[in-house]
């Protein structure tokens, strides 16, 4: 069994017809049951649920407090390479883009790690572009060994790996994996992933499961909002998270909802996802899956992140850069080689202060290997 079997059940589901039959009483009822069904979750994503956003927010905040307290885990991304073999039309690292390609030496990795660790962060997300040739598993493994000396948790966001490769990296000290499907709609997936290994939809879809089968501690999945109709994408994302939670109940499953940001190539989103829609999807996901981690990255503005704080978010990035070696390099603003532009540029210290002022506990470390 794979999540693909669940996907197949819903891929031709007529969501507009379903939404046309949603009634206010159904939403009201769904807000008062202890366990929300798949279709109740979907009804929360309909326009009929918009007048209920305040009630949904109350429920969502209460569930978030109950399961996570007033805590926000902080982490930062660290890019070690921007070589890529893929042609994702929305990404600045697309192999067709003429950007300066770079891969950090192990000394440079150490320098970045030292610099970031001085902020107090203990959770790091290691990213490469997707190139097995330039960033083979052996290179990633060496980077992990360096990072382990500075951080208590090392997560990866790299090209998708085989089951044995995930095991090798878990044995080397990796405890978290981020792998976004980007878009669940298989047709749109093939349109926006035009060439390279990432165009293998199924291999990517099953990657979280391969890693979890080897006892990956945390897995973060996501959709790139703007590539396809968000309601159906978020519905499938919620079902995927539920599937993984049910199957691997001793691992932590979380989701991200990144919105398309400007990047080299000037790809235009297929649909615009408004702020209020992001609010609605976060509330719906929290009510459907109360234990789900929800990450909000620096793609979003400082003000928007502030507004979402109490509604269901459990994890935020801080002091981010999407440039290779960007934490320690002096970046020429005119020659940026970023994967995408970030919006919230606050430092880790500023984020810590902001969270404390809001009555939240910023969590810099919540796990270590023993
Ligand atoms: S999204 Fe990832 S795989 Fe696609 S072009 Fe960018 S770095 Fe490469």
Boltz pocket constraint, residues with backbone or C-beta under 6 A from the ligand:
constraints:
  - pocket:
      binder: B
      contacts: [[A, 83], [A, 84], [A, 85], [A, 86], [A, 87], [A, 88], [A, 91], [A, 92], [A, 93], [A, 94], [A, 95], [A, 128], [A, 129], [A, 130], [A, 198]]
      max_distance: 6.0
